[in-house]
Amino acid sequence: MLPEFQSSSTAQETPMTQLIIAIVTTHLLTCSAHAQFACDAPLDIRFGSTDVQTSRASQALMVSAPCAGDQAIEHAGFYRFTGPSTGWYAIHLVPTDPLPWRPRLAVIPSCTEPAAIMFGWPHYGRPLCEEDNFEPRTSASVTVYAEAGQTRLVVIGGDEPGDAGSAVLTIAPLGSTLMDGARVLAVGDNPFTVPALEPALPYTGACGVKSEDRMSNASRFAFTPARSGKYTISFCNSSRYNVALSTSPNLAISTVVATAYGCLSGGGITAELDAGTTYFVAAGDFDHYDACATLNALVEFGDGCLGDLDEDGSVGGGDLALLLSTWGTAAHDLNGDGTTDGSELATVLGRWGSCGF
């Protein structure tokens, strides 16, 4: 039998009325929480990391992705970021649930303009390695340019209808150009490490030339040759299978000198470079399993077999004889310092044998 409700506002609440009040209150709080994900009521976020939550009650948002057409962000949630200064900003979305889900991420101008400035698909890496968690995990990232005071809407969500849960949304400034803070390369071996999260770097004007508008998990480098000639830059054993060489610190597609796979067995990057010109190198891939490890970038003067002076495919006695015959001259300078000396001797002896890539 249903309880009899009293009309007086001062009446004593029954257990049933308490239950109804609790249900209504919970519903209102839940609706309020869901309202945070509405495009017309985004949550403000700033630099650093923010704990976020996608809701299966939220609708999918169709976004037009550069070079890829319409894409769905499942269970979309909305956040608002205002650039404190003019420059580039890297944004990462990393799920934190024990059972990982696949995220998608986009930056759009406004609710009425769902064409993505940049769109991030799920890719793999070790974004939690700073916490000694070395399990590969999916994440998504975008990098966008904003003027000081300019507002961007950040949309987070899932890759498939079942992809939703908790995550961390991180925003970090890159600088006035995409390559601010790039590591400086020198001829020879260049050991380097990468942070837990590397940015996805956009190619400006890429869609008419390339099938993708960005490079994911991109490590950033700069190289200024001391002498003109052919150089090879490779990232063997560094899981950098996508490499781009550009004269622009913002990777405008019209300034890209060459793109190729990162290991010489897959092509490497080989190009004629001018002395005194600074070249920018982006090296990354969707599958980025080596965060927090010590890696290596190899810069060689020539076509990829440093020390093979007679170009017979190996480093041996013939190369040693050539080097000694030109000692003190620039004829077989391998490190770009203008002189053939002990440095070149060490290189030839250290690379002795087949060039075998």
N, C-alpha and C positions, 0 to 999 in steps of 0.2 A: 504494500500500500504506500502510495506517495505521501510524504509529509505535508501537513497543512502549513502554508506560508502565511505569516502574519503581515498585514499591510502597514502596521505602525513602524516608523523609522527607528523607534527605540526598542523594538522587539528583540528578544534574545535570539541570537543566531543558532540554528540547529546544525547538527553535523552535516546534513545534506547541503544546507546553504553555504557552509564553510568549504565543502568540497567543490560546489559550483563556483564560488569565488576564486578558489585556488586554480581551477581549470581555466576560468576566464583570464585570471592574472597571468598564468603561464602562457596562454595564447597571445595575450597582448605583448608580453615580453618577447615571445618568439617572433611575432610580427615585427616588433621594433628591431630585433636583431637582424631579421631578413631585410628590413628597410635600409640597413647600412649598405646592402649590396645593390641597391637601386642606382641606376645611372644618374638620376637627378638628385641623389643624396649620397655622393661618394664620401669616403672617409679621407681626411687629410693625412698625408704621410710626409716624412722629411728624410734627411740623410740617416744612414744606419739601418739597422734591422728591425722589422716590425713583425710580430706574430699575427698571422692572418688565418682565416678559416673560410673555405668555400662551403656553400650550402646546397644540398641536393634539391632544396625547394626553389632555388633560383633558376631562372630560365637560361637557355643557351643564347649567346649573342653571335650573330653572323657578322664577320669582319672581312673586309676585302684586304687580303695580304699582298704586299708587293711581289710581283712576278708569279704569284700562285693563285690569284682569284679568291673567291669566297671561301672562308674557313669558319668552322664553328668553334667557339669557346664554350664548353659545357659548364653549366652551373656558374655562370659569370658573376664575379664580384667586382666592384669599382672603387678605385682609390684615386685621389687627386694629389698631384705633385706640382709644386711651383718652384721653378728654378731660381735659386738665390743669386746666381751670377750666370753670365753668358758662357756657354760651353757644352761639352758632351757629358752625358750621364749614363753609367752602366746600371741596369736594373736586373736583378736575379730573383727567381722564384724557386725555392727548394722545399719540396714536401718533407715533412718531419714525422709522419705516421710510421709505426713499426712495419706495416705493410705498405710499401711505396705505391703512390699513384702517379700517373703521367700528367704533367702540367702543360698548359699553354698560357701564353702571356702576350699581350699586345699593348701598344700605346696609340691612342686615337686622339684627334683634336677635340672632339666634343661628342655628346650623345647623338646629335643630329648628323655627325660626320663619322660613320663607322669604318672609314677607310684607314687602315693601320698605317701610321708613320713607320712603324717597324713591328714585325710579328715574330714571336719566338716559339718554335716547336720543341717538344721534349728531346733532350739529348743526354748522353751518359757522361758521368765523371765521378769524381770523389769529392764533392763539395763539403763533406763533413770531415775531411782528413785533418783539419786543425783540431778536431776533438778526438784524434786517434781512431776514427772510424774509417777504415779503408775499403768498405764495401762500395762497389759502384752503385750509383743512385741517379735517377732521372732528375733533371732540373730544366729550367727554361730561362733564357736571358735575351734582353734587347738593349741596344744602346741608341740613345736619342739626343738630338741637339735642342737646346732651349735657350731663348733669350732671358736675361734677368727679368724676373717677375712673370714670365710666361707660364701658363698653366697647361699641364698635360693630364689626360685621364689614363690611368693604368688599369687594364682589365686583366684579371686573373681567372683561371678556371682549369677545366680538365680537357684531356685529349679525346676521351671516349665518354659516353653517357654515365658510366660508373665511376669515373675519375673525379673524386672530390675528397676533401679532408683538410688537415692542418698543414701549414707551411710557414716558411719565413720569407718575407719580401724584403730584399736589401737594395738600397740605392747608394751608389758611390760616384763621386765626380771623377771623370777621367782627365779633364783639362780643357784648354781652349781648342786643342786639336785631338784627333783620335790617338795620335802617337805621342802625346805628352807622357814623359816618363819611360819611353821606350829604351830597352837595353842597347848599349853600343856594342856592335860586333867588330872584331878585328880579324885579319887573315889568320887562319889556323883554327884550333879548337876553342870553342867558347862554351864552357859549362854554364848551365843556368838552372834555376828552379822556378816553379810557377806557384802562385797562390792557390788556395782551395777553389776559387772561382775566377775564371778568365772571361772577359767580355765577348759578346758577339758583335763583330765590327761590320758595319754596313759598307757596301760599295755604292758610292753615290752614282746614280745613273746606270745601274747594272742591268736592269731588266731587258733592255734591247740587245745586250751582248751576252749576258750569262743567265743561266736558268735560276740562280738564287741571288738574293740581294745582299747577302752577308756571309761572313765566315764565323762559324761558331767556335767557342773555346779558344780564342785567338791570343797567342803570345805575340808581343810587339817588339820589334827590333829596328835599329838604325845602323846604316853602314856607309861610311865615306871613304872610298878608295883613294890611296895616295898616288896611284898611277892608273892610267887608262888601260883598258884591255878587257879580256873575257874573264868573268868570275863565275864560280859555281857555289851556291849556298844550299846545303842539305841538312836534313833533320833526321837521319837514320836513327832508329831505336828511341825516338822521342814522340812517336805517335802523332806527328805533325804531317798528315798526309795531304793537306791542302796548304799551299804556299803562294803568296802574292808579293810581287816586288813593284813598288810604285815610287814615283818622284814626289807624290803629294802626301803630306801627313794626314790627310783626310780620305785617302784611298778613292779619290774620284776615278771612275772607271777609265776615263780618257787619259789618265796619267799612269795606268798600270803597264809596266814594262813587260812583265811576264807572269804567268800563273802556271803551276804544275804541281805534281806530287812531291812530297818532301824528301823521299829517299832516292838516291841516284838510280836504283834499280827500277824506279817508276818515273824517272825523268829529272827530278831535282829542279832547281832553278839555275839556268845558265844564261847569262846575258852580257852584252858589251856595256861596260860602265865607264863613265867619264871621271877622271881624277878631280877631286874637290867637290863633286856633287854628292849631296846626301840622299841616300835611297832608304826607303822605309819598307820593312818586311813584316808581313802578318803571316803567322803560321799556326794553323789549328785544324780542327775537324769535328764532326758530330760525336765521334767516339773518342773520348779524351780521358784515357785511363791512368795517366801518369802524373796527375797533380801531386805535389809534395815530394816528388822524386828529383834527383839530380840528373839533368838531361844535357844534351850537347847540340850545339849548332856548329857546323863545319863550314868555314869560308875558305875557298881555294882559288888561287889565281891560275886560270887556265880552264880546261874543260872537265875537270873533276878527278884528276889523278895527280895530286900535288907531289912533286918529286920526279915525275916521269918526263925528264927533260928532252929525251930523244923520241918521245911519243910512240914507243913500241908496245905499250900496254902493261909495262911493269917497271919497277924501280930497281935498278941493278948497276953493274959495273960501268955500263955505257953512260949512265946518268952521272955517276960519280966522276968519271973522267971529264965529262963536259963541265961539270961544276968546278973542278980544280983548274981546268984550263982557262976559266974566266974569273978566277978568284980576284976580288977587289973591284970588279966592274959591276954594271947593272944588268949584264946580259942574262943572268939566270937568277935574278932577284925574286924570291918566292914570297916574302912577307911584306913587300911594298915599301921597304926602307931605302931602296935605291942602290943597295950594295949586295954582292954575293960574298957571303962570309960564313962564320961559324953557325949562324942561325939556319942557313940553307943546308949546310953539311948535316946538322942535327935532323933536319926534316927528311933529307934523303935517306939517312941511316935508319931513321924511325919508321919510314914507310917502305923499307926494303921488301921486295917481293912483288907478287902479282897485285895489280890494282883492284882486282875482283870486287865489284860493287855488290 
